[in-house]
């Protein structure tokens, strides 16, 4: 199941959103909160699917499970007395999920302008975890080797910018 | 391939844990003796984090679009909004 124009995904989305909304409502959240929690749960679920690390018996139950943890976490931030259930580990929500970007906004903008193809390449490799042969084919590089070298060049280019920004921040 | 690019490849292999244990240890020893290399490793790690963060942001945007699209269906919209009334 993928996100892009996948009728199965859309159907799971359509069926699960009201269930998550009811849960969030019971916990005192509004529609916007429900939507945000649901989307975060879907993203984490899709990452788990990609990693293939856990066997997911029911897509909907899994998304609901993550959403419940995220909802409790958010409530915990609002009301300190809510205890987190021990089942949280079952879902392994990424530790850096809500962290702010590790570098400043100008670098994010640079990363975007570093070239759409650069970003697509890095995202396909580091986030979608696709094999280099498939990335080369999709992004129309002549060979896998060309795509790999291009990945290094992209990293080099962005690294210089990160370095410069951090030095500027340190000087402030 | 240029020396700089080879170094980026080595850092990548280290971060992705593609080397064997001995290779990892050798790299870590190099990192300990070279602050310049340690700095480069830290930058490369940050870029990977940044790419992940951006990818999640893109997904959120796509999901928001799907949400807006679904909410144009009046029956569905009512089903959702009635929960909060």
gemmi code that builds the backbone of each chain (N, CA, C; Angstrom):
import gemmi

chains = {
    "A": [
        ("UNK", (0.845, -1.197, 0.000), (0.000, 0.000, 0.000), (0.883, 1.250, 0.000)),
        ("UNK", (0.646, 2.130, -0.969), (1.401, 3.379, -1.019), (0.420, 4.535, -0.896)),
        ("UNK", (1.002, 5.745, -0.881), (0.127, 6.886, -0.665), (-0.425, 7.459, -1.973)),
        ("UNK", (0.382, 7.315, -3.022), (0.052, 8.030, -4.254), (-0.995, 7.320, -5.106)),
        ("UNK", (-2.121, 7.962, -5.230), (-3.213, 7.448, -6.069), (-3.482, 5.969, -5.848)),
        ("UNK", (-3.440, 5.572, -4.595), (-3.676, 4.177, -4.266), (-5.082, 4.071, -3.657)),
        ("UNK", (-6.001, 3.391, -4.356), (-7.379, 3.310, -3.850), (-7.459, 2.617, -2.493)),
        ("UNK", (-6.564, 1.653, -2.234), (-6.586, 0.961, -0.931), (-6.210, 1.953, 0.161)),
        ("UNK", (-5.159, 2.727, -0.117), (-4.736, 3.722, 0.878), (-5.864, 4.712, 1.157)),
        ("UNK", (-6.480, 5.191, 0.093), (-7.549, 6.186, 0.258), (-8.727, 5.612, 1.043)),
        ("UNK", (-8.986, 4.345, 0.806), (-10.099, 3.725, 1.515), (-9.773, 3.549, 3.006)),
        ("UNK", (-8.521, 3.158, 3.320), (-8.107, 3.047, 4.728), (-8.171, 4.428, 5.376)),
        ("UNK", (-7.703, 5.426, 4.642), (-7.721, 6.809, 5.149), (-9.165, 7.221, 5.483)),
        ("UNK", (-10.028, 7.020, 4.514), (-11.433, 7.424, 4.638), (-12.114, 6.737, 5.829)),
        ("UNK", (-11.819, 5.437, 6.020), (-12.473, 4.685, 7.091), (-11.881, 4.972, 8.472)),
        ("UNK", (-10.583, 5.267, 8.499), (-9.913, 5.407, 9.802), (-10.062, 6.797, 10.394)),
        ("UNK", (-10.118, 7.813, 9.534), (-10.222, 9.191, 10.042), (-11.384, 9.385, 11.033)),
        ("UNK", (-12.606, 8.934, 10.733), (-13.688, 9.140, 11.710), (-13.421, 8.441, 13.040)),
        ("UNK", (-12.792, 7.286, 12.983), (-12.500, 6.535, 14.221), (-11.492, 7.306, 15.076)),
        ("UNK", (-10.460, 7.833, 14.412), (-9.462, 8.623, 15.145), (-10.118, 9.902, 15.670)),
        ("UNK", (-10.981, 10.495, 14.857), (-11.663, 11.725, 15.270), (-12.483, 11.482, 16.537)),
        ("UNK", (-13.182, 10.354, 16.596), (-13.988, 10.037, 17.778), (-13.098, 9.869, 19.023)),
        ("UNK", (-11.977, 9.214, 18.800), (-11.051, 8.992, 19.921), (-10.505, 10.339, 20.433)),
        ("UNK", (-10.087, 11.188, 19.498), (-9.539, 12.491, 19.879), (-10.613, 13.334, 20.568)),
        ("UNK", (-11.824, 13.253, 20.065), (-12.932, 14.008, 20.673), (-13.143, 13.557, 22.130)),
        ("UNK", (-13.127, 12.232, 22.330), (-13.296, 11.688, 23.695), (-12.204, 12.207, 24.631)),
        ("UNK", (-11.027, 12.434, 24.067), (-9.904, 12.899, 24.894), (-9.857, 14.427, 24.974)),
        ("UNK", (-10.853, 15.068, 24.408), (-10.953, 16.519, 24.564), (-10.346, 17.355, 23.440)),
        ("UNK", (-9.977, 16.724, 22.336), (-9.367, 17.462, 21.229), (-10.390, 17.928, 20.207)),
        ("UNK", (-9.972, 18.884, 19.367), (-10.877, 19.378, 18.323), (-10.567, 18.726, 16.973)),
        ("UNK", (-11.296, 19.148, 15.948), (-11.152, 18.521, 14.625), (-9.739, 18.706, 14.048)),
        ("UNK", (-9.204, 19.917, 14.193), (-7.861, 20.165, 13.665), (-6.821, 19.279, 14.343)),
        ("UNK", (-6.974, 19.123, 15.657), (-6.047, 18.257, 16.403), (-6.192, 16.822, 15.902)),
        ("UNK", (-7.430, 16.403, 15.699), (-7.684, 15.040, 15.222), (-7.019, 14.813, 13.867)),
        ("UNK", (-7.165, 15.797, 12.995), (-6.577, 15.676, 11.654), (-5.051, 15.585, 11.747)),
        ("UNK", (-4.455, 16.457, 12.562), (-2.994, 16.465, 12.702), (-2.487, 15.149, 13.294)),
        ("UNK", (-3.159, 14.680, 14.335), (-2.741, 13.421, 14.978), (-2.886, 12.263, 13.992)),
        ("UNK", (-3.988, 12.258, 13.276), (-4.222, 11.193, 12.292), (-3.130, 11.203, 11.213)),
        ("UNK", (-2.793, 12.378, 10.716), (-1.771, 12.461, 9.666), (-0.398, 12.021, 10.186)),
        ("UNK", (-0.075, 12.423, 11.401), (1.204, 11.980, 11.973), (1.223, 10.459, 12.120)),
        ("UNK", (0.100, 9.904, 12.559), (0.019, 8.447, 12.726), (0.174, 7.741, 11.375)),
        ("UNK", (-0.428, 8.313, 10.336), (-0.330, 7.715, 8.994), (1.127, 7.748, 8.518)),
        ("UNK", (1.807, 8.869, 8.776), (3.208, 8.994, 8.338), (4.086, 7.958, 9.048)),
        ("UNK", (3.890, 7.826, 10.349), (4.691, 6.853, 11.109), (4.379, 5.426, 10.626)),
        ("UNK", (3.119, 5.175, 10.383), (2.701, 3.861, 9.889), (3.359, 3.549, 8.529)),
        ("UNK", (3.361, 4.536, 7.632), (3.966, 4.327, 6.310), (5.483, 4.076, 6.431)),
        ("UNK", (6.113, 4.764, 7.388), (7.545, 4.537, 7.605), (7.791, 3.111, 8.098)),
        ("UNK", (6.932, 2.660, 8.996), (7.071, 1.286, 9.524), (6.894, 0.262, 8.406)),
        ("UNK", (5.932, 0.530, 7.538), (5.667, -0.365, 6.408), (6.903, -0.465, 5.519)),
        ("UNK", (7.515, 0.717, 5.279), (8.701, 0.769, 4.428), (9.847, -0.039, 5.020)),
        ("UNK", (10.011, 0.102, 6.338), (11.131, -0.581, 7.000), (10.885, -2.079, 7.115)),
        ("UNK", (9.642, -2.467, 7.027), (9.290, -3.887, 7.101), (9.750, -4.542, 8.380)),
        ("UNK", (9.877, -3.741, 9.457), (10.439, -4.287, 10.680), (9.381, -4.969, 11.538)),
        ("UNK", (8.145, -4.528, 11.400), (7.141, -5.171, 12.233), (6.025, -5.718, 11.353)),
        ("UNK", (5.443, -6.798, 11.815), (4.354, -7.360, 11.022), (3.073, -6.610, 11.398)),
        ("UNK", (2.456, -6.030, 10.406), (1.251, -5.252, 10.650), (0.060, -6.071, 10.175)),
        ("UNK", (-0.728, -6.542, 11.143), (-1.849, -7.414, 10.793), (-2.992, -6.601, 10.189)),
        ("UNK", (-3.322, -5.496, 10.855), (-4.397, -4.661, 10.330), (-3.907, -3.222, 10.225)),
        ("UNK", (-3.996, -2.679, 9.020), (-3.510, -1.312, 8.788), (-4.256, -0.338, 9.689)),
        ("UNK", (-5.571, -0.505, 9.725), (-6.373, 0.437, 10.493), (-6.064, 0.348, 12.003)),
        ("UNK", (-5.962, -0.864, 12.503), (-5.679, -1.040, 13.931), (-4.314, -0.440, 14.276)),
        ("UNK", (-3.364, -0.598, 13.375), (-2.018, -0.085, 13.627), (-2.024, 1.447, 13.673)),
        ("UNK", (-2.710, 2.058, 12.707), (-2.790, 3.529, 12.673), (-3.500, 4.028, 13.936)),
        ("UNK", (-4.561, 3.326, 14.327), (-5.305, 3.710, 15.533), (-4.410, 3.620, 16.774)),
        ("UNK", (-3.604, 2.581, 16.827), (-2.699, 2.386, 17.960), (-1.703, 3.534, 18.069)),
        ("UNK", (-1.122, 3.917, 16.941), (-0.155, 5.031, 16.949), (-0.878, 6.321, 17.325)),
        ("UNK", (-2.059, 6.527, 16.744), (-2.814, 7.760, 17.004), (-3.139, 7.888, 18.489)),
        ("UNK", (-3.438, 6.762, 19.107), (-3.771, 6.786, 20.530), (-2.569, 7.257, 21.351)),
        ("UNK", (-1.406, 6.714, 21.010), (-0.180, 7.115, 21.724), (0.091, 8.608, 21.500)),
        ("UNK", (-0.032, 9.049, 20.254), (0.242, 10.461, 19.946), (-0.731, 11.370, 20.687)),
        ("UNK", (-1.971, 10.904, 20.776), (-3.007, 11.676, 21.449), (-2.693, 11.780, 22.945)),
        ("UNK", (-2.307, 10.669, 23.530), (-1.958, 10.673, 24.958), (-0.751, 11.567, 25.214)),
        ("UNK", (0.198, 11.527, 24.273), (1.386, 12.370, 24.402), (1.017, 13.841, 24.391)),
        ("UNK", (0.127, 14.172, 23.483), (-0.271, 15.574, 23.376), (-1.018, 16.011, 24.639)),
        ("UNK", (-1.866, 15.099, 25.142), (-2.582, 15.415, 26.380), (-1.625, 15.527, 27.545)),
        ("UNK", (-0.593, 14.691, 27.497), (0.402, 14.714, 28.573), (1.080, 16.085, 28.595)),
        ("UNK", (1.335, 16.637, 27.388), (1.943, 17.961, 27.329), (1.013, 19.006, 27.940)),
        ("UNK", (-0.307, 18.808, 27.708), (-1.269, 19.780, 28.207), (-1.573, 19.580, 29.702)),
        ("UNK", (-1.741, 18.305, 30.085), (-2.066, 17.989, 31.483), (-1.041, 16.969, 31.957)),
        ("UNK", (-0.205, 17.380, 32.837), (0.948, 16.568, 33.227), (0.616, 15.209, 33.837)),
        ("UNK", (-0.638, 15.029, 34.294), (-0.924, 13.814, 35.059), (-1.210, 12.576, 34.225)),
        ("UNK", (-1.331, 12.703, 32.918), (-1.651, 11.516, 32.109), (-0.408, 10.634, 31.963)),
        ("UNK", (-0.540, 9.386, 32.375), (0.598, 8.469, 32.269), (0.589, 7.790, 30.910)),
        ("UNK", (1.773, 7.603, 30.361), (1.844, 6.927, 29.056), (1.810, 5.420, 29.251)),
        ("UNK", (1.055, 4.725, 28.424), (0.992, 3.272, 28.574), (2.306, 2.614, 28.146)),
        ("UNK", (2.541, 1.438, 28.692), (3.799, 0.765, 28.370), (3.803, 0.222, 26.953)),
        ("UNK", (2.625, 0.183, 26.327), (2.549, -0.363, 24.970), (3.188, 0.568, 23.948)),
        ("UNK", (3.640, 1.732, 24.391), (4.204, 2.707, 23.461), (5.366, 2.119, 22.648)),
        ("UNK", (6.154, 1.287, 23.313), (7.324, 0.730, 22.647), (6.947, -0.131, 21.447)),
        ("UNK", (5.757, -0.711, 21.481), (5.332, -1.575, 20.376), (5.324, -0.815, 19.057)),
        ("UNK", (5.096, 0.468, 19.140), (4.971, 1.253, 17.915), (6.263, 1.955, 17.528)),
        ("UNK", (7.165, 2.097, 18.462), (8.470, 2.689, 18.166), (8.377, 3.990, 17.411)),
        ("UNK", (7.667, 4.939, 17.970), (7.541, 6.245, 17.324), (8.922, 6.900, 17.264)),
        ("UNK", (9.356, 7.348, 16.067), (10.720, 7.882, 15.951), (10.980, 9.009, 16.946)),
        ("UNK", (12.137, 8.940, 17.587), (12.469, 9.910, 18.633), (12.542, 11.340, 18.078)),
        ("UNK", (12.936, 11.449, 16.817), (13.132, 12.798, 16.263), (11.897, 13.296, 15.508)),
        ("UNK", (10.765, 12.600, 15.707), (9.602, 12.904, 14.878), (9.153, 14.359, 14.980)),
        ("UNK", (9.081, 14.877, 16.198), (8.581, 16.237, 16.370), (9.675, 17.276, 16.546)),
        ("UNK", (10.913, 16.822, 16.535), (11.986, 17.789, 16.769), (12.018, 18.835, 15.677)),
        ("UNK", (12.427, 20.036, 16.034), (12.584, 21.040, 14.990), (13.728, 20.623, 14.068)),
        ("UNK", (13.774, 21.170, 12.879), (14.862, 20.793, 11.977), (16.209, 21.060, 12.637)),
        ("UNK", (17.159, 20.168, 12.412), (18.434, 20.297, 13.105), (19.253, 21.514, 12.669)),
        ("UNK", (18.904, 22.090, 11.577), (19.622, 23.305, 11.165), (18.597, 24.396, 10.889)),
        ("UNK", (19.078, 25.604, 10.757), (18.171, 26.740, 10.664), (17.385, 26.806, 9.356)),
        ("UNK", (16.327, 27.595, 9.395), (15.429, 27.739, 8.245), (16.144, 28.074, 6.922)),
        ("UNK", (17.162, 28.966, 6.946), (17.824, 29.274, 5.667), (18.383, 28.034, 4.975)),
        ("UNK", (18.823, 27.080, 5.766), (19.380, 25.865, 5.158), (18.275, 25.012, 4.550)),
        ("UNK", (17.121, 25.026, 5.194), (15.989, 24.278, 4.641), (15.631, 24.871, 3.278)),
        ("UNK", (15.608, 26.181, 3.237), (15.314, 26.837, 1.961), (16.381, 26.514, 0.923)),
        ("UNK", (17.623, 26.474, 1.394), (18.687, 26.141, 0.448), (18.517, 24.719, -0.065)),
        ("UNK", (18.206, 23.833, 0.858), (18.037, 22.424, 0.487), (16.998, 22.285, -0.616)),
        ("UNK", (15.957, 23.089, -0.496), (14.908, 23.061, -1.514), (15.426, 23.606, -2.834)),
        ("UNK", (16.213, 24.683, -2.739), (16.676, 25.310, -3.984), (17.943, 24.637, -4.508)),
        ("UNK", (18.498, 23.689, -3.742), (19.723, 22.998, -4.177), (19.459, 22.216, -5.449)),
        ("UNK", (18.226, 22.181, -5.830), (17.873, 21.429, -7.020), (16.836, 20.409, -6.629)),
        ("UNK", (15.760, 20.464, -7.334), (14.656, 19.553, -7.067), (15.123, 18.096, -7.183)),
        ("UNK", (15.974, 17.883, -8.203), (16.404, 16.514, -8.455), (17.312, 16.010, -7.316)),
        ("UNK", (18.144, 16.918, -6.793), (19.023, 16.573, -5.665), (18.177, 16.111, -4.483)),
        ("UNK", (17.159, 16.887, -4.203), (16.308, 16.589, -3.063), (15.536, 15.283, -3.283)),
        ("UNK", (15.062, 15.115, -4.512), (14.334, 13.870, -4.843), (15.245, 12.657, -4.637)),
        ("UNK", (16.489, 12.838, -5.089), (17.472, 11.755, -4.994), (17.753, 11.405, -3.534)),
        ("UNK", (18.015, 12.435, -2.721), (18.334, 12.201, -1.309), (17.126, 11.626, -0.564)),
        ("UNK", (15.956, 12.137, -0.902), (14.746, 11.652, -0.247), (14.472, 10.185, -0.604)),
        ("UNK", (14.651, 9.869, -1.874), (14.418, 8.487, -2.316), (15.367, 7.532, -1.596)),
        ("UNK", (16.593, 7.997, -1.374), (17.597, 7.133, -0.747), (17.441, 7.083, 0.774)),
        ("UNK", (17.353, 8.258, 1.402), (17.384, 8.294, 2.864), (16.012, 8.158, 3.520)),
        ("UNK", (14.967, 8.506, 2.816), (13.640, 8.402, 3.440), (12.848, 7.224, 2.883)),
        ("UNK", (12.766, 7.162, 1.554), (11.990, 6.059, 0.971), (12.778, 4.756, 0.943)),
        ("UNK", (14.091, 4.862, 1.187), (14.995, 3.701, 1.274), (14.922, 2.822, 0.025)),
        ("UNK", (14.840, 3.480, -1.124), (14.773, 2.715, -2.367), (16.180, 2.287, -2.780)),
        ("UNK", (16.291, 1.151, -3.471), (17.618, 0.749, -3.952), (18.111, 1.711, -5.031)),
        ("UNK", (19.441, 1.885, -5.078), (20.024, 2.865, -5.998), (19.666, 2.575, -7.466)),
        ("UNK", (19.567, 1.294, -7.812), (19.239, 0.936, -9.202), (17.853, 1.487, -9.569)),
        ("UNK", (16.935, 1.377, -8.635), (15.573, 1.860, -8.878), (15.542, 3.397, -8.936)),
        ("UNK", (16.335, 4.015, -8.049), (16.397, 5.484, -8.039), (16.947, 5.983, -9.377)),
        ("UNK", (18.006, 5.330, -9.847), (18.637, 5.732, -11.115), (17.621, 5.666, -12.253)),
        ("UNK", (16.845, 4.608, -12.233), (15.855, 4.417, -13.296), (14.741, 5.475, -13.204)),
        ("UNK", (14.227, 5.652, -12.005), (13.119, 6.596, -11.824), (13.533, 8.021, -12.147)),
        ("UNK", (14.721, 8.406, -11.680), (15.148, 9.794, -11.893), (15.958, 9.969, -13.190)),
        ("UNK", (15.979, 8.915, -13.965), (16.596, 8.927, -15.293), (18.071, 9.298, -15.301)),
        ("UNK", (18.820, 8.645, -14.423), (20.279, 8.724, -14.515), (20.719, 7.578, -15.407)),
        ("UNK", (21.836, 7.820, -16.134), (22.261, 6.815, -17.111), (22.539, 5.464, -16.462)),
        ("UNK", (23.284, 5.514, -15.354), (23.591, 4.269, -14.652), (23.440, 4.470, -13.149)),
        ("UNK", (23.494, 3.368, -12.444), (23.416, 3.408, -10.979), (24.623, 4.177, -10.429)),
        ("UNK", (25.784, 3.984, -11.074), (27.002, 4.660, -10.629), (26.859, 6.177, -10.753)),
        ("UNK", (26.289, 6.631, -11.859), (26.088, 8.077, -12.071), (25.199, 8.636, -10.968)),
        ("UNK", (24.138, 7.905, -10.644), (23.211, 8.363, -9.592), (23.922, 8.417, -8.242)),
        ("UNK", (24.753, 7.402, -7.975), (25.467, 7.359, -6.696), (26.427, 8.540, -6.575)),
        ("UNK", (27.178, 8.817, -7.636), (28.120, 9.948, -7.604), (27.340, 11.251, -7.433)),
        ("UNK", (26.204, 11.326, -8.090), (25.370, 12.534, -7.971), (24.900, 12.718, -6.525)),
        ("UNK", (24.609, 11.625, -5.874), (24.196, 11.693, -4.463), (25.317, 12.303, -3.624)),
        ("UNK", (26.553, 11.873, -3.867), (27.694, 12.432, -3.125), (27.840, 13.926, -3.410)),
        ("UNK", (27.654, 14.293, -4.681), (27.801, 15.710, -5.060), (26.734, 16.560, -4.369)),
        ("UNK", (25.534, 16.022, -4.292), (24.444, 16.745, -3.615), (24.793, 16.943, -2.147)),
        ("UNK", (25.280, 15.884, -1.518), (25.644, 15.968, -0.103), (26.755, 17.005, 0.100)),
        ("UNK", (27.711, 17.013, -0.812), (28.836, 17.953, -0.721), (28.333, 19.398, -0.803)),
        ("UNK", (27.447, 19.614, -1.765), (26.907, 20.951, -2.003), (26.135, 21.451, -0.771)),
        ("UNK", (25.288, 20.587, -0.238), (24.460, 20.987, 0.907), (25.326, 21.134, 2.160)),
        ("UNK", (26.322, 20.284, 2.273), (27.190, 20.339, 3.456), (27.863, 21.707, 3.574)),
        ("UNK", (28.313, 22.224, 2.448), (28.969, 23.539, 2.467), (28.018, 24.602, 3.006)),
        ("UNK", (26.769, 24.485, 2.602), (25.777, 25.465, 3.046), (25.484, 25.321, 4.545)),
        ("UNK", (25.369, 24.073, 4.994), (25.117, 23.821, 6.423), (26.270, 24.395, 7.238)),
        ("UNK", (27.484, 24.139, 6.747), (28.697, 24.596, 7.432), (28.691, 26.113, 7.556)),
        ("UNK", (28.420, 26.762, 6.448), (28.422, 28.223, 6.416), (27.372, 28.790, 7.377)),
        ("UNK", (26.181, 28.200, 7.337), (25.100, 28.693, 8.199), (25.463, 28.520, 9.665)),
        ("UNK", (26.061, 27.386, 9.984), (26.399, 27.145, 11.389), (27.475, 28.104, 11.862)),
        ("UNK", (28.407, 28.425, 10.969), (29.446, 29.379, 11.339), (28.846, 30.764, 11.548)),
        ("UNK", (27.880, 31.092, 10.704), (27.216, 32.394, 10.842), (26.452, 32.454, 12.163)),
        ("UNK", (25.797, 31.332, 12.509), (25.042, 31.282, 13.770), (25.984, 31.433, 14.962)),
        ("UNK", (27.130, 30.762, 14.862), (28.094, 30.805, 15.968), (28.644, 32.212, 16.169)),
        ("UNK", (28.728, 32.964, 15.057), (29.299, 34.308, 15.129), (28.320, 35.320, 15.731)),
        ("UNK", (27.040, 34.950, 15.763), (26.026, 35.906, 16.272), (26.122, 36.106, 17.787)),
    ],
    "B": [
        ("UNK", (36.887, 9.062, -9.051), (36.072, 9.964, -8.245), (36.983, 10.843, -7.381)),
        ("UNK", (36.618, 12.109, -7.239), (37.414, 13.055, -6.447), (37.585, 12.576, -5.000)),
        ("UNK", (38.672, 13.056, -4.379), (38.989, 12.660, -2.999), (37.846, 13.044, -2.038)),
        ("UNK", (37.331, 14.258, -2.241), (36.226, 14.748, -1.387), (35.007, 13.826, -1.473)),
        ("UNK", (34.710, 13.414, -2.702), (33.536, 12.555, -2.897), (33.757, 11.174, -2.282)),
        ("UNK", (35.003, 10.707, -2.357), (35.326, 9.409, -1.749), (35.115, 9.486, -0.237)),
        ("UNK", (35.470, 10.639, 0.322), (35.306, 10.816, 1.771), (33.820, 10.827, 2.139)),
        ("UNK", (33.041, 11.513, 1.314), (31.586, 11.541, 1.542), (31.017, 10.122, 1.465)),
        ("UNK", (31.514, 9.351, 0.503), (31.072, 7.950, 0.384), (31.413, 7.172, 1.668)),
        ("UNK", (32.660, 7.355, 2.159), (33.094, 6.630, 3.364), (32.237, 7.019, 4.576)),
        ("UNK", (31.969, 8.322, 4.696), (31.142, 8.785, 5.823), (29.745, 8.170, 5.705)),
        ("UNK", (29.217, 8.170, 4.491), (27.887, 7.599, 4.246), (27.849, 6.131, 4.639)),
        ("UNK", (28.874, 5.398, 4.232), (28.912, 3.958, 4.552), (29.000, 3.740, 6.057)),
        ("UNK", (29.727, 4.649, 6.723), (29.835, 4.547, 8.185), (28.473, 4.825, 8.832)),
        ("UNK", (27.834, 5.894, 8.399), (26.550, 6.274, 8.994), (25.460, 5.239, 8.706)),
        ("UNK", (25.553, 4.617, 7.540), (24.546, 3.608, 7.183), (24.940, 2.211, 7.683)),
        ("UNK", (26.023, 2.162, 8.412), (26.535, 0.919, 9.012), (26.721, -0.180, 7.978)),
        ("UNK", (27.342, 0.223, 6.872), (27.569, -0.762, 5.798), (28.912, -1.474, 5.937)),
        ("UNK", (29.771, -0.928, 6.835), (31.085, -1.570, 6.986), (30.993, -2.711, 7.992)),
        ("UNK", (32.015, -3.587, 7.946), (32.051, -4.613, 8.994), (32.558, -3.971, 10.286)),
        ("UNK", (32.543, -4.735, 11.362), (32.908, -4.174, 12.670), (34.303, -3.555, 12.643)),
        ("UNK", (35.248, -4.249, 12.021), (36.624, -3.729, 11.975), (36.658, -2.392, 11.240)),
        ("UNK", (35.943, -2.336, 10.131), (35.882, -1.102, 9.339), (35.295, 0.048, 10.152)),
        ("UNK", (34.252, -0.262, 10.914), (33.610, 0.755, 11.760), (34.616, 1.299, 12.779)),
        ("UNK", (35.359, 0.369, 13.399), (36.326, 0.772, 14.434), (37.424, 1.647, 13.838)),
        ("UNK", (37.905, 1.267, 12.665), (38.966, 2.048, 12.009), (38.444, 3.456, 11.722)),
        ("UNK", (37.224, 3.526, 11.244), (36.647, 4.840, 10.921), (36.508, 5.674, 12.193)),
        ("UNK", (36.024, 5.042, 13.260), (35.857, 5.764, 14.536), (37.197, 6.280, 15.056)),
        ("UNK", (38.241, 5.477, 14.871), (39.583, 5.900, 15.304), (40.033, 7.121, 14.492)),
        ("UNK", (39.754, 7.079, 13.202), (40.108, 8.224, 12.336), (39.354, 9.477, 12.782)),
        ("UNK", (38.087, 9.266, 13.134), (37.238, 10.374, 13.560), (37.782, 11.013, 14.849)),
        ("UNK", (38.280, 10.141, 15.745), (38.804, 10.626, 17.023), (40.060, 11.471, 16.839)),
        ("UNK", (40.838, 11.104, 15.835), (42.107, 11.830, 15.643), (41.957, 13.001, 14.684)),
        ("UNK", (40.810, 13.101, 14.029), (40.634, 14.211, 13.085), (39.352, 14.985, 13.368)),
        ("UNK", (39.474, 16.140, 14.042), (38.275, 16.948, 14.313), (37.584, 17.375, 13.012)),
        ("UNK", (38.375, 17.517, 11.971), (37.807, 17.926, 10.684), (36.861, 16.842, 10.140)),
        ("UNK", (37.320, 15.598, 10.257), (36.477, 14.482, 9.807), (35.239, 14.374, 10.700)),
        ("UNK", (35.432, 14.529, 12.014), (34.306, 14.443, 12.955), (33.253, 15.492, 12.604)),
        ("UNK", (33.731, 16.677, 12.222), (32.810, 17.756, 11.866), (32.020, 17.377, 10.596)),
        ("UNK", (32.735, 16.801, 9.637), (32.070, 16.403, 8.382), (31.016, 15.324, 8.632)),
        ("UNK", (31.331, 14.391, 9.527), (30.379, 13.331, 9.874), (29.128, 13.962, 10.479)),
        ("UNK", (29.360, 14.931, 11.357), (28.230, 15.582, 12.022), (27.353, 16.325, 11.006)),
        ("UNK", (27.983, 17.004, 10.047), (27.200, 17.700, 9.008), (26.384, 16.711, 8.182)),
        ("UNK", (27.035, 15.614, 7.810), (26.333, 14.643, 6.954), (25.149, 14.006, 7.687)),
        ("UNK", (25.332, 13.779, 8.983), (24.246, 13.225, 9.794), (23.076, 14.221, 9.835)),
        ("UNK", (23.432, 15.492, 9.975), (22.399, 16.529, 10.029), (21.625, 16.612, 8.715)),
        ("UNK", (22.337, 16.472, 7.602), (21.660, 16.546, 6.299), (20.638, 15.413, 6.172)),
        ("UNK", (21.032, 14.233, 6.602), (20.116, 13.084, 6.520), (18.874, 13.343, 7.382)),
        ("UNK", (19.086, 13.894, 8.585), (17.946, 14.239, 9.456), (17.039, 15.252, 8.774)),
        ("UNK", (17.692, 16.215, 8.149), (16.956, 17.287, 7.480), (16.115, 16.741, 6.318)),
        ("UNK", (16.706, 15.835, 5.565), (15.989, 15.228, 4.433), (14.754, 14.474, 4.947)),
        ("UNK", (14.926, 13.752, 6.053), (13.793, 13.009, 6.626), (12.706, 13.975, 7.087)),
        ("UNK", (13.138, 15.037, 7.726), (12.194, 16.011, 8.250), (11.409, 16.660, 7.111)),
        ("UNK", (12.129, 16.991, 6.044), (11.466, 17.593, 4.875), (10.507, 16.612, 4.212)),
        ("UNK", (10.918, 15.351, 4.138), (10.070, 14.328, 3.518), (8.769, 14.188, 4.300)),
        ("UNK", (8.874, 14.248, 5.638), (7.660, 14.162, 6.466), (6.779, 15.379, 6.238)),
        ("UNK", (7.427, 16.520, 6.093), (6.647, 17.738, 5.856), (5.902, 17.629, 4.514)),
        ("UNK", (6.573, 17.079, 3.509), (5.921, 16.882, 2.206), (4.733, 15.932, 2.331)),
        ("UNK", (4.927, 14.873, 3.095), (3.833, 13.908, 3.266), (2.647, 14.550, 3.962)),
        ("UNK", (2.956, 15.371, 4.993), (1.862, 16.064, 5.696), (1.068, 16.924, 4.718)),
        ("UNK", (1.810, 17.586, 3.822), (1.141, 18.456, 2.839), (0.246, 17.623, 1.922)),
        ("UNK", (0.761, 16.474, 1.473), (-0.037, 15.610, 0.587), (-1.285, 15.092, 1.314)),
        ("UNK", (-1.100, 14.743, 2.596), (-2.243, 14.249, 3.372), (-3.263, 15.357, 3.603)),
        ("UNK", (-2.773, 16.583, 3.803), (-3.695, 17.719, 3.958), (-4.533, 17.895, 2.686)),
        ("UNK", (-3.887, 17.708, 1.544), (-4.614, 17.825, 0.269), (-5.698, 16.760, 0.163)),
        ("UNK", (-5.339, 15.547, 0.560), (-6.300, 14.450, 0.507), (-7.476, 14.740, 1.456)),
        ("UNK", (-7.148, 15.275, 2.624), (-8.181, 15.637, 3.613), (-9.145, 16.667, 3.023)),
        ("UNK", (-8.561, 17.715, 2.425), (-9.414, 18.767, 1.825), (-10.315, 18.188, 0.744)),
        ("UNK", (-9.725, 17.294, -0.044), (-10.468, 16.652, -1.132), (-11.647, 15.835, -0.576)),
        ("UNK", (-11.377, 15.053, 0.468), (-12.436, 14.231, 1.065), (-13.540, 15.090, 1.672)),
        ("UNK", (-13.133, 16.220, 2.259), (-14.105, 17.074, 2.935), (-15.002, 17.832, 1.958)),
        ("UNK", (-14.701, 17.760, 0.671), (-15.611, 18.364, -0.307), (-16.851, 17.477, -0.497)),
        ("UNK", (-16.730, 16.219, -0.050), (-17.884, 15.317, -0.070), (-18.749, 15.673, 1.153)),
        ("UNK", (-19.898, 16.275, 0.881), (-20.738, 16.835, 1.954), (-21.132, 15.783, 2.997)),
        ("UNK", (-21.494, 14.578, 2.542), (-21.910, 13.517, 3.470), (-20.756, 13.168, 4.417)),
        ("UNK", (-19.580, 13.030, 3.843), (-18.410, 12.669, 4.642), (-18.069, 13.801, 5.619)),
        ("UNK", (-18.135, 15.024, 5.123), (-17.807, 16.185, 5.950), (-18.729, 16.245, 7.174)),
        ("UNK", (-20.000, 15.998, 6.923), (-20.969, 16.024, 8.029), (-20.695, 14.916, 9.040)),
        ("UNK", (-20.320, 13.764, 8.506), (-20.013, 12.624, 9.376), (-18.874, 12.999, 10.340)),
        ("UNK", (-17.853, 13.667, 9.800), (-16.701, 14.037, 10.621), (-17.057, 15.175, 11.585)),
        ("UNK", (-17.661, 16.230, 11.048), (-17.909, 17.403, 11.890), (-18.939, 17.107, 12.987)),
        ("UNK", (-19.879, 16.188, 12.708), (-20.900, 15.881, 13.722), (-20.281, 15.256, 14.976)),
        ("UNK", (-19.133, 14.627, 14.817), (-18.442, 14.013, 15.964), (-18.109, 15.077, 17.014)),
        ("UNK", (-17.813, 16.275, 16.531), (-17.339, 17.329, 17.443), (-18.455, 18.277, 17.909)),
        ("UNK", (-19.703, 17.910, 17.566), (-20.789, 18.812, 17.980), (-21.371, 18.421, 19.333)),
    ],
}
model = gemmi.Model(1)
for chain_id, residues in chains.items():
    chain = gemmi.Chain(chain_id)
    for i, (resn, *xyz) in enumerate(residues, 1):
        res = gemmi.Residue()
        res.name, res.seqid = resn, gemmi.SeqId(i, " ")
        for name, pos in zip(("N", "CA", "C"), xyz):
            atom = gemmi.Atom()
            atom.name, atom.element = name, gemmi.Element(name[0])
            atom.pos, atom.b_iso = gemmi.Position(*pos), 0.0
            res.add_atom(atom)
        chain.add_residue(res)
    model.add_chain(chain)
structure = gemmi.Structure()
structure.add_model(model)
structure.setup_entities()
